[in-house]
């Protein structure tokens, strides 16, 4: 048996006036996901445990079958894994943004989506002037970088704030607080001087999301499956690496509405020949949700259905492919009206449904239809095991 998990990031939503009370999933034409829901098991999964941030990293951990409460140690360590930086036992990894502050307010947490080329020069200079054997900067992409500090200098429980949460606010109240704050504040101040000299649009660094390397058993060890992941999102690539998944890069995968949907499906089918299971993640519906753009969200959902779900469904139902089970779900909702993630449960559908399973007949894959299902997975991270064991 082979297994495919198809993740439409942020797909689920709330009913909208603009859509006559329908949700984007309901309004979109999704024959393939409807087919999966009709011939399968449907229900709801809570991917974000209470009190945790509803990000794709936490929710993704649940989808991969790992309890975020037990394993999540911050965004920094995932960032490190995605950059191929091996953390040592005593390392604390911070996500390190290049940001723009004006009048002591958070003006732009992306420093105008600074280019990787410019950022690389900055990070190299910061490393040269501020780096020591216990403090190291690593270049990532655009405004997203990494700062690794030995735990003798900083406590991993130091309070830091995600810069995207305080846009337009005075930064004074949100600076690092706790053991190691003096060091972080010094690094921020000194980076300010260096960036000023470099005449960059970025005005300072902003360290946050810190943690030590998570100790997670591989997917092979935990579930006995050899897996691969296809995603454009570096955090999920990092998580995949930590779990021992093969990270497959697809040409033209952008993480946006112009992504190479069909290519992702085709690479997934190829990977399925060598692996027991493949995760395919598509970011586009989430991006449309953040923009509050209904039309784009519906288009992203329809493209995901047609080119990703459709391609995989069609190929795996043909003879010549091994028997395959498919799970479709979002990681978290990204409702149009909120323009950001929420921690609500998400609708899932598994095809085909096992003989022993309880089934609630539904007509399609959307919040209203799946609302008929009484199946609720309170701890979303247990869904994968049930899916693999054929219990659902
Ligand atoms: Zn998002």
Boltz pocket constraint, residues with backbone or C-beta under 6 A from the ligand:
constraints:
  - pocket:
      binder: B
      contacts: [[A, 10], [A, 286], [A, 287], [A, 290], [A, 334], [A, 341]]
      max_distance: 6.0
